[in-house]
Amino acid sequence: MASTGRLDGKVALVTGAAAGLGRAAAIRMAEQGARVVVTDILDEAGDDVASEIGASGRFERLDVTRPEDWSRAMEATLEAFGRLDVLVNNAGVVVLGDVESLSLAAWRHVHAVNLDGVFLGCRYGVEVMKRGGGSIINLSSVSGLVGGHNLAAYNSSKGGVRLLTKSVALHCARAGYGIRCNSVHPTFIETAMVRSMIDASDDPERTRQKLARQIPLGEIGEPDDVAHMIVYLASDESKFVTGAEFVVDGGVTAQ
């Protein structure tokens, strides 16, 4: 994959990179010169993304809720590329349900992936990157900024990611590690997760149109809309940016 240079020399690890936002981020970072460790629990799809990237890509299986998987993925990254400069905590799940209807098991599952997984990523990422600095990019959501009546667990987990990000940023700054940590907050993006929510509705086409109408720019976003923001935060162009939240929402939260 030909490089255009904004991330030359950097090594990145992306969780949930077999599809959607993670796949787009991995590919765009590789195009900008990064060597990328593609991680996911979907082995075949993850391998395909690493193959698409080419010699600068590598797939590692990683269940973000398992500390032992994080330890193994970090060891594999250092063995393959000798360093880690960028960590993108992207893996996530959504379960619809309000506070009355949502089961405790579903609540715990969403938090295990969306929040515990980011906590573990930050912990293991900091341990590796504090030797040379770097950038941690946590995928939150507009649902981490504003509420939804049927997103009790998702709202809670993504709101947690937002403030965890600020805590990590301040800790790393005060420790002098040279590690920046920022959160990205997309709205509805054309991914398998959003499509599954649409397809589960009684009238998918009507639901799609309704979602688009909620966005002032009038359309559902594309994965690259978020991937380009991730590239910026991974690059040295954002060297003075930490503890911040970057909204990619077509104007949703401006209302």
DRENKOLVO-304079 format. One line per 10 residues: for each residue x, z, y of C-alpha. Coordinates in Angstrom, 1 decimal. Each point is the difference from the previous one (the first is absolute). Example, Ala and Ser with C-alpha at 12.3 -4.5 7.8 and 13.67 -1.06 7.14 Angstrom:
2
12.3 7.8 -4.5 | 1.4 -0.7 3.4 $
! end
This chain:
255
0.0 0.0 0.0 | 1.6 -1.1 3.3 | 0.7 2.8 2.5 | -0.6 -0.1 3.7 | 2.0 3.1 0.5 | -1.9 2.9 1.7 | 0.6 2.2 -3.1 | 3.4 -1.3 -1.2 | 1.9 2.6 -2.0 | -3.0 2.3 -0.4 $
-1.4 1.2 -3.3 | -3.7 0.8 -0.2 | -2.3 1.6 -2.6 | -3.7 -0.8 0.2 | -2.7 1.9 -2.0 | -3.2 -1.8 -1.2 | 1.9 -3.3 0.5 | -1.6 -2.0 -2.8 | -2.8 -1.2 2.3 | -1.7 0.2 3.4 $
1.9 1.6 2.9 | 2.9 1.2 -2.2 | 0.6 -3.5 -1.3 | -0.2 -1.5 3.5 | 2.4 2.6 1.4 | 2.5 -0.5 -2.8 | 0.1 -3.8 0.4 | 0.2 0.1 3.8 | 2.8 2.5 -0.1 | 1.9 -2.1 -2.5 $
-0.4 -3.0 2.2 | 1.6 2.0 2.8 | 3.1 0.7 -2.2 | -0.9 3.3 -1.7 | 0.6 0.7 -3.7 | -3.3 1.3 -1.3 | -0.9 2.4 -2.8 | -3.5 -0.9 -1.0 | -1.8 2.9 -1.6 | -3.5 0.4 -1.5 $
-1.8 1.1 -3.2 | -0.9 -3.7 -0.6 | 3.0 -1.2 -1.8 | -0.7 -3.7 -0.4 | -1.3 -0.5 3.5 | 2.9 2.0 1.4 | 2.5 -2.0 -1.9 | -1.6 -3.2 1.4 | 0.5 1.2 3.5 | 3.7 0.9 -0.7 $
0.5 -3.4 -1.6 | -1.6 -1.7 3.1 | 2.5 1.8 2.2 | 2.9 -1.1 -2.2 | 3.4 1.5 -0.4 | -0.6 2.5 2.8 | -3.0 1.4 -1.7 | -0.4 2.5 -2.9 | -3.0 1.6 -1.6 | -0.2 3.6 -1.0 $
-3.0 1.7 -1.5 | -1.1 2.9 2.2 | -3.1 2.2 -0.2 | 0.2 1.7 3.4 | -1.7 3.2 -1.3 | 2.9 0.7 -2.4 | 3.2 1.6 1.3 | 2.0 -1.2 -3.0 | -1.0 -3.6 0.9 | 1.2 0.4 3.5 $
3.3 1.4 -1.2 | 0.5 -2.9 -2.4 | -0.9 -2.6 2.7 | 2.4 1.4 2.5 | 2.8 0.1 -2.6 | -0.8 -3.6 -1.0 | 0.1 -1.0 3.7 | 3.4 1.5 0.6 | 1.3 -1.4 -3.2 | -1.2 -3.5 0.9 $
0.7 -0.1 3.7 | 2.1 3.0 0.9 | -2.3 1.3 2.7 | -3.5 0.4 1.4 | -0.8 -0.7 3.6 | -3.8 -0.6 0.1 | -2.8 1.7 -2.0 | -3.5 -1.3 0.3 | -2.6 2.4 -1.5 | -2.8 -2.4 -0.5 $
-1.6 0.8 -3.3 | -3.6 1.2 0.4 | -3.5 0.1 -1.5 | -3.5 0.3 1.5 | -3.1 1.6 -1.6 | -3.2 -0.1 1.9 | -2.0 3.2 0.3 | -1.3 2.5 2.5 | 0.6 3.7 -0.1 | -3.1 0.6 -2.1 $
0.4 -2.8 -2.5 | 3.8 -0.2 -0.6 | 1.2 1.8 -3.1 | 2.9 2.4 0.2 | 1.9 -2.2 -2.5 | -0.3 -3.0 2.3 | 1.0 2.1 3.0 | 3.2 1.2 -1.8 | 0.8 -3.5 -1.3 | -0.2 -1.6 3.5 $
2.2 2.8 1.4 | 2.5 -0.2 -2.8 | 0.7 -3.6 0.6 | -0.5 -0.3 3.8 | 1.4 3.3 1.2 | 2.1 1.6 -2.8 | 1.6 -3.4 -0.6 | 1.0 -0.3 3.6 | 1.3 3.6 0.0 | 2.2 -0.7 -3.0 $
1.1 -3.3 1.4 | 1.1 1.7 3.2 | 1.8 2.8 -1.9 | 1.9 -2.3 -2.3 | 0.6 -2.6 2.8 | 1.4 2.6 2.4 | 2.4 1.3 -2.7 | 1.5 -3.4 -0.4 | -0.1 -1.3 3.5 | 1.3 3.0 1.9 $
3.5 -1.1 -1.0 | -0.3 -3.1 2.2 | -3.3 0.0 1.9 | -3.0 -2.3 -0.5 | -3.7 -0.6 0.6 | -2.9 1.4 -1.9 | -3.3 -1.9 0.5 | -3.2 1.7 -1.2 | -3.2 -2.0 -0.5 | -2.9 1.9 1.4 $
-3.2 -1.7 1.2 | -2.4 -0.1 2.9 | -1.8 2.4 -2.4 | 2.8 2.4 0.8 | -1.1 -0.1 3.6 | -3.8 -0.2 -0.1 | -2.6 1.1 -2.6 | -2.3 -1.8 -2.3 | -3.0 1.6 -1.5 | 0.8 -1.1 -3.6 $
3.8 0.3 0.1 | 0.4 3.8 -0.3 | 3.1 -0.1 -2.2 | 1.5 -3.2 1.5 | -0.4 1.4 3.6 | 1.6 3.3 -1.0 | 2.9 -1.6 -1.8 | 0.8 -2.5 2.7 | -0.4 2.5 2.8 | 2.5 2.1 -2.0 $
2.5 -2.9 -0.1 | -0.2 -0.3 3.8 | 1.0 3.6 0.6 | 2.4 0.2 -2.9 | 1.8 -2.9 1.6 | 0.4 1.8 3.3 | 1.3 3.1 -1.8 | 2.6 -2.0 -2.0 | 1.1 -1.8 3.2 | 0.6 3.2 1.9 $
1.8 1.6 -2.9 | 2.3 -2.9 -0.4 | 0.7 -0.2 3.7 | 0.8 3.7 0.3 | 2.2 -0.2 -3.1 | 1.9 -2.9 1.5 | -0.5 -2.2 -3.0 | -0.5 -3.2 1.9 | -3.3 -0.6 -1.9 | -3.0 -1.3 1.8 $
-3.5 0.5 -1.4 | -3.1 -1.8 1.3 | -3.6 -0.8 -1.2 | -1.9 -3.3 -0.1 | -3.8 0.0 0.3 | -1.7 -3.2 -1.1 | -3.7 -0.7 0.0 | -1.7 -2.3 -2.6 | 2.6 -2.4 -1.3 | -0.5 -2.8 -2.5 $
1.3 1.8 -3.0 | -1.2 0.7 -3.6 | -1.0 3.5 1.1 | -2.3 -1.2 2.8 | -1.3 -2.8 -2.1 | -0.9 2.5 -2.8 | -2.0 2.0 2.6 | -1.8 -3.1 1.2 | -0.7 -1.3 -3.6 | -1.4 3.4 -1.0 $
-2.7 -0.2 2.7 | -3.5 -1.3 -0.7 | 0.6 -3.0 2.3 | 3.7 -0.9 0.2 | -0.3 -2.7 2.6 | -2.1 2.1 2.2 | 2.4 2.8 -0.3 | 3.0 -2.2 0.9 | -1.8 -1.2 3.1 | -0.9 3.6 0.9 $
3.6 1.1 -0.3 | 1.2 -2.9 2.1 | -2.5 0.8 2.7 | 1.4 3.6 0.2 | 3.3 -1.5 1.2 | 0.1 -1.1 3.6 | 2.2 -3.0 -0.8 | -2.7 -1.1 -2.4 | 1.8 -0.4 -3.3 | 1.5 1.9 -2.8 $
3.8 0.2 0.2 | 2.6 -1.6 -2.2 | 2.8 1.8 -1.8 | 2.7 -1.6 2.1 | -1.6 1.6 3.1 | 1.2 3.3 -1.4 | 3.2 -1.3 -1.6 | 1.3 -1.2 3.3 | -0.4 3.5 1.5 | 1.8 1.5 -3.0 $
2.9 -2.4 0.5 | 0.3 1.2 3.6 | 0.0 3.6 -1.0 | 2.6 -0.7 -2.7 | 2.3 -1.8 2.5 | 2.4 1.4 2.5 | -2.4 -1.4 2.7 | -1.9 3.3 -0.5 | 3.0 2.3 0.1 | -1.6 2.2 2.7 $
-3.4 0.3 -1.7 | -0.9 3.0 -2.1 | -3.0 2.2 -0.7 | -2.3 -2.8 1.3 | -3.1 -1.7 -1.3 | -0.4 -3.7 0.1 | -3.6 -1.3 -0.1 | -0.6 -3.5 -1.4 | -3.8 -0.1 0.2 | -1.2 -2.9 2.1 $
-1.2 2.5 2.7 | -2.1 2.3 -2.3 | 1.4 3.3 1.4 | -0.1 -1.3 3.6 | -3.8 0.4 0.0 $
! end
